[in-house]
Amino acid sequence: MKKKQILKVTGTDGYAKIENYNPGLIEKISSGYKSIIVDIGENPKREGLAKTPERAAKAMQFLTHGYHLNPEEILRSAIFTEDHKHMILIKDIEIFSLCEHHLLPFFGKAHVAYIPNGRIVGLSKIPRVVDAFARRLQVQERLTDQIKDCIQKVLNPLGVAVVIEAKHLCMQMRGIQKQNSVATTSSFTGAFLKEKTRSEFINLISAKLN
């Protein structure tokens, strides 16, 4: 279906927020949320909840818009020939995703590094790839591997390293209810399978350089 674009301007500073959504899908998802509100014993017609199904439907489309992005094409859009043989690291990339088991958020930081093999990619493309995979229903383990595999496939570097540190609301709000727990996952290829290179990467993401 054709997507509708809505432009909203708020405040006097001219800040504009653009939302793209599929009206037909919004209607279907809204209906589902309305049923859930009724099933838990609430009144979807009361003032505070009257527009909640539609808002929640729009939020869900935004939180899962990664399904409509092609991470490989994102990388291919800015590849440059460069004879650089040392590690390139982008750390502390914010991630927000939804756990596919409970549809609750998990969030944290991703650290991504690669060692070029004759080609580099525009720095902004790495966080965009992270976001493209994160904005889907996910598990942290798969997210870590998908980022690594995409960069390895498209750039064919000498090695790729990805570490993700995240807090999961399915652990903090329900279940075991441990508020300070952090899940850490890692995935490596090529040169990063060697202890010396991997240690350099770990030291760099642990260091406070600023």
C-alpha positions as CSV (number, residue, x, y, z in Angstrom):
1,M,0.0,0.0,0.0
2,K,1.0,3.6,-0.6
3,K,2.6,5.2,2.4
4,K,1.3,8.5,3.6
5,Q,3.6,11.2,4.8
6,I,2.6,13.5,7.6
7,L,4.6,16.7,8.5
8,K,4.2,18.0,12.0
9,V,5.8,21.2,13.2
10,T,6.0,21.8,16.9
11,G,7.4,24.7,18.9
12,T,8.6,28.2,17.8
13,D,12.0,26.9,16.8
14,G,10.8,25.4,13.6
15,Y,11.5,21.8,14.6
16,A,9.8,19.5,12.2
17,K,9.1,15.8,12.8
18,I,8.2,13.7,9.7
19,E,6.4,10.5,10.2
20,N,5.8,7.9,7.4
21,Y,3.2,5.3,7.9
22,N,0.9,2.9,6.1
23,P,-2.7,4.0,6.8
24,G,-4.2,0.6,6.1
25,L,-1.7,-1.1,8.5
26,I,-2.3,1.5,11.1
27,E,-6.0,0.7,11.1
28,K,-5.4,-3.0,11.4
29,I,-2.9,-2.7,14.2
30,S,-5.1,-0.1,16.0
31,S,-7.9,-2.6,16.0
32,G,-5.7,-5.2,17.7
33,Y,-4.6,-2.8,20.4
34,K,-8.2,-1.7,21.1
35,S,-9.1,-5.4,21.7
36,I,-6.2,-5.8,24.1
37,I,-7.3,-2.7,26.0
38,V,-10.8,-4.2,26.4
39,D,-9.4,-7.6,27.3
40,I,-7.3,-6.3,30.2
41,G,-10.4,-4.6,31.6
42,E,-10.0,-1.0,30.5
43,N,-12.4,1.3,28.6
44,P,-10.9,2.3,25.2
45,K,-13.5,5.1,24.9
46,R,-12.4,7.1,27.9
47,E,-10.5,10.3,27.2
48,G,-7.0,9.1,28.1
49,L,-7.3,5.9,25.9
50,A,-9.4,7.2,23.0
51,K,-6.5,7.7,20.7
52,T,-4.1,5.2,22.3
53,P,-4.7,2.4,19.8
54,E,-3.7,4.6,16.9
55,R,-0.7,6.1,18.7
56,A,0.5,2.6,19.7
57,A,0.0,1.4,16.1
58,K,2.1,4.3,14.8
59,A,4.7,3.6,17.4
60,M,4.9,0.0,16.4
61,Q,5.4,0.9,12.8
62,F,8.2,3.2,13.7
63,L,9.9,0.7,16.1
64,T,9.9,-2.0,13.4
65,H,10.7,0.2,10.4
66,G,14.0,-1.7,9.9
67,Y,12.1,-4.4,8.0
68,H,11.8,-1.8,5.2
69,L,15.5,-0.9,5.2
70,N,18.2,-2.8,3.3
71,P,21.4,-2.8,5.4
72,E,23.6,-4.0,2.5
73,E,22.4,-1.2,0.3
74,I,23.1,1.3,3.1
75,L,26.7,0.2,3.1
76,R,27.0,0.1,-0.7
77,S,25.9,3.7,-1.0
78,A,29.1,5.0,0.4
79,I,32.1,2.7,-0.3
80,F,35.5,4.3,-1.1
81,T,38.8,2.9,-2.2
82,E,41.4,3.5,0.5
83,D,44.7,1.8,1.4
84,H,44.1,1.8,5.1
85,K,45.0,-1.4,7.0
86,H,44.3,-0.4,10.6
87,M,41.3,-0.8,12.8
88,I,38.3,1.6,12.3
89,L,36.1,1.7,15.4
90,I,32.8,3.3,16.0
91,K,31.8,2.8,19.6
92,D,28.8,3.7,21.8
93,I,26.3,3.5,19.0
94,E,22.9,3.8,20.8
95,I,20.5,0.9,20.0
96,F,16.8,0.5,20.7
97,S,15.1,-2.7,19.8
98,L,12.1,-4.9,20.7
99,C,12.6,-8.3,22.3
100,E,10.7,-10.8,20.1
101,H,9.7,-12.9,23.0
102,H,7.8,-10.3,25.0
103,L,7.6,-7.3,22.7
104,L,9.4,-5.3,25.4
105,P,12.3,-2.9,24.7
106,F,15.9,-3.6,25.1
107,F,18.4,-0.8,24.7
108,G,22.1,0.0,25.1
109,K,25.2,0.5,23.0
110,A,26.9,-1.2,20.1
111,H,30.6,-1.1,19.4
112,V,31.6,-1.9,15.8
113,A,35.0,-2.2,14.3
114,Y,36.5,-3.5,11.0
115,I,39.9,-3.6,9.4
116,P,39.7,-2.5,5.8
117,N,40.9,-4.6,2.9
118,G,41.2,-1.8,0.3
119,R,37.8,-0.3,0.9
120,I,36.3,1.8,3.6
121,V,32.7,2.9,4.2
122,G,31.3,6.3,5.2
123,L,31.4,6.5,9.0
124,S,27.7,7.3,9.3
125,K,26.7,4.1,7.5
126,I,27.8,1.8,10.3
127,P,25.2,3.3,12.8
128,R,22.6,3.2,10.1
129,V,23.2,-0.5,9.6
130,V,23.0,-1.1,13.3
131,D,19.7,0.8,13.4
132,A,18.3,-1.1,10.4
133,F,18.7,-4.4,12.1
134,A,17.8,-3.1,15.6
135,R,14.4,-1.7,14.5
136,R,12.9,-5.1,14.1
137,L,11.7,-7.8,16.5
138,Q,15.0,-9.1,17.7
139,V,17.1,-11.1,20.1
140,Q,20.4,-9.5,21.0
141,E,22.4,-12.5,19.9
142,R,21.1,-12.5,16.4
143,L,21.3,-8.7,16.2
144,T,25.1,-8.9,17.0
145,D,25.6,-11.5,14.3
146,Q,23.6,-9.7,11.6
147,I,25.6,-6.5,12.0
148,K,28.9,-8.5,11.7
149,D,27.8,-10.6,8.8
150,C,26.4,-7.6,6.8
151,I,29.7,-5.7,7.1
152,Q,31.8,-8.8,6.3
153,K,29.7,-9.6,3.2
154,V,29.6,-6.1,1.7
155,L,33.1,-4.7,2.5
156,N,35.0,-8.0,2.7
157,P,37.4,-6.5,5.3
158,L,40.2,-8.3,7.0
159,G,38.0,-8.7,10.1
160,V,34.9,-7.4,11.8
161,A,34.2,-7.1,15.5
162,V,30.8,-6.3,17.1
163,V,30.0,-6.0,20.8
164,I,26.6,-5.1,22.2
165,E,25.8,-4.2,25.8
166,A,22.1,-3.8,26.5
167,K,19.5,-3.8,29.3
168,H,16.3,-5.8,28.7
169,L,13.0,-4.6,30.2
170,C,11.8,-8.2,30.0
171,M,14.3,-8.9,32.8
172,Q,13.9,-5.6,34.6
173,M,10.1,-5.2,34.6
174,R,9.0,-8.8,34.7
175,G,10.5,-12.3,35.1
176,I,13.6,-12.1,37.3
177,Q,13.2,-8.3,37.9
178,K,16.9,-7.6,38.2
179,Q,17.3,-3.9,37.6
180,N,21.0,-3.6,37.0
181,S,21.7,-6.5,34.8
182,V,23.4,-5.9,31.4
183,A,23.6,-8.5,28.6
184,T,26.8,-8.5,26.6
185,T,27.2,-10.3,23.3
186,S,30.1,-10.4,20.9
187,S,30.8,-11.6,17.4
188,F,34.1,-11.6,15.5
189,T,35.5,-12.5,12.1
190,G,39.0,-12.7,10.5
191,A,41.7,-10.7,12.2
192,F,39.6,-10.3,15.3
193,L,39.7,-14.0,16.0
194,K,43.4,-13.4,17.0
195,E,43.8,-12.6,20.6
196,K,46.1,-9.6,20.1
197,T,43.7,-7.8,17.7
198,R,40.6,-8.7,19.8
199,S,42.3,-7.4,22.9
200,E,43.1,-4.1,21.2
201,F,39.5,-3.8,20.3
202,I,38.3,-4.6,23.8
203,N,40.8,-2.1,25.3
204,L,39.6,0.6,22.9
205,I,35.9,0.2,23.6
206,S,36.6,0.2,27.3
207,A,38.8,3.3,27.3
208,K,37.5,6.8,28.0
209,L,39.3,8.8,25.4
210,N,37.4,12.1,25.8
